[in-house]
Amino acid sequence: MAEIGAKGFATTVARHWNGDRQGYRDYLGLRRHEQQIESFVEREQARRLAAGEKIVCHELPVLSDPDELPF
């Protein structure tokens, strides 16, 4: 399994990241963080709906590289 994962990682880096292994790792870290936020929001919305609220909404920020401006 580890060999398959390593080959998949290497293929993705070569095809979509121009060989930038660290850039792809950084992207995966950002996605992991986004998924944690999404998981929290889903649990919080389910809790609020179970408590009787008819409509719930959360505004999520668009995460980008810390050096990028959000505009």
C-alpha positions as a LaTeX table, in Angstrom:
\begin{tabular}{lrrr}
\hline
Residue & $x$ (\AA) & $y$ (\AA) & $z$ (\AA) \\
\hline
Met1 & 0.00 & 0.00 & 0.00 \\
Ala2 & 2.82 & 2.40 & 0.84 \\
Glu3 & 4.41 & 1.79 & $-2.56$ \\
Ile4 & 1.09 & 2.49 & $-4.33$ \\
Gly5 & 0.68 & 5.70 & $-2.30$ \\
Ala6 & 4.21 & 6.84 & $-3.11$ \\
Lys7 & 3.67 & 6.22 & $-6.82$ \\
Gly8 & 0.36 & 8.09 & $-6.74$ \\
Phe9 & 1.98 & 11.02 & $-4.96$ \\
Ala10 & 4.87 & 11.12 & $-7.43$ \\
Thr11 & 2.49 & 10.93 & $-10.41$ \\
Thr12 & 0.30 & 13.75 & $-9.09$ \\
Val13 & 3.33 & 15.94 & $-8.42$ \\
Ala14 & 4.70 & 15.29 & $-11.90$ \\
Arg15 & 1.40 & 15.82 & $-13.74$ \\
His16 & $-0.18$ & 18.68 & $-11.83$ \\
Trp17 & 2.53 & 20.39 & $-9.75$ \\
Asn18 & 5.46 & 20.56 & $-12.18$ \\
Gly19 & 7.59 & 18.49 & $-9.83$ \\
Asp20 & 6.99 & 20.79 & $-6.82$ \\
Arg21 & 6.72 & 18.19 & $-4.04$ \\
Gln22 & 6.70 & 20.77 & $-1.23$ \\
Gly23 & 4.04 & 22.84 & $-2.97$ \\
Tyr24 & 1.79 & 19.78 & $-3.19$ \\
Arg25 & 2.44 & 18.94 & 0.47 \\
Asp26 & 1.50 & 22.50 & 1.42 \\
Tyr27 & $-1.69$ & 22.21 & $-0.62$ \\
Leu28 & $-2.60$ & 18.93 & 1.10 \\
Gly29 & $-2.04$ & 20.54 & 4.51 \\
Leu30 & $-4.36$ & 23.41 & 3.58 \\
Arg31 & $-7.02$ & 20.98 & 2.35 \\
Arg32 & $-6.74$ & 19.02 & 5.63 \\
His33 & $-7.36$ & 22.23 & 7.55 \\
Glu34 & $-10.34$ & 23.12 & 5.34 \\
Gln35 & $-11.82$ & 19.65 & 5.89 \\
Gln36 & $-11.55$ & 20.07 & 9.67 \\
Ile37 & $-13.44$ & 23.37 & 9.44 \\
Glu38 & $-16.12$ & 21.79 & 7.21 \\
Ser39 & $-16.51$ & 18.93 & 9.68 \\
Phe40 & $-17.00$ & 21.35 & 12.57 \\
Val41 & $-19.59$ & 23.34 & 10.61 \\
Glu42 & $-21.55$ & 20.20 & 9.69 \\
Arg43 & $-21.65$ & 19.07 & 13.33 \\
Glu44 & $-22.64$ & 22.55 & 14.53 \\
Gln45 & $-25.40$ & 22.86 & 11.95 \\
Ala46 & $-26.75$ & 19.41 & 12.84 \\
Arg47 & $-26.73$ & 20.36 & 16.53 \\
Arg48 & $-28.61$ & 23.59 & 15.89 \\
Leu49 & $-31.18$ & 21.87 & 13.66 \\
Ala50 & $-31.71$ & 19.17 & 16.30 \\
Ala51 & $-32.27$ & 21.95 & 18.85 \\
Gly52 & $-35.19$ & 23.19 & 16.77 \\
Glu53 & $-33.79$ & 25.93 & 14.57 \\
Lys54 & $-35.50$ & 25.90 & 11.18 \\
Ile55 & $-32.66$ & 27.47 & 9.20 \\
Val56 & $-28.95$ & 27.54 & 9.99 \\
Cys57 & $-26.15$ & 29.14 & 8.03 \\
His58 & $-22.42$ & 29.55 & 8.44 \\
Glu59 & $-20.21$ & 31.76 & 6.33 \\
Leu60 & $-16.84$ & 30.14 & 5.70 \\
Pro61 & $-13.71$ & 32.00 & 4.69 \\
Val62 & $-11.91$ & 31.11 & 1.51 \\
Leu63 & $-8.55$ & 29.83 & 2.63 \\
Ser64 & $-5.58$ & 30.66 & 0.52 \\
Asp65 & $-1.87$ & 30.93 & 0.89 \\
Pro66 & $-0.99$ & 33.26 & 3.82 \\
Asp67 & 1.00 & 35.46 & 1.44 \\
Glu68 & $-1.95$ & 35.95 & $-0.94$ \\
Leu69 & $-4.34$ & 38.86 & $-0.61$ \\
Pro70 & $-7.98$ & 37.77 & $-0.29$ \\
Phe71 & $-9.11$ & 40.15 & $-3.05$ \\
\hline
\end{tabular}
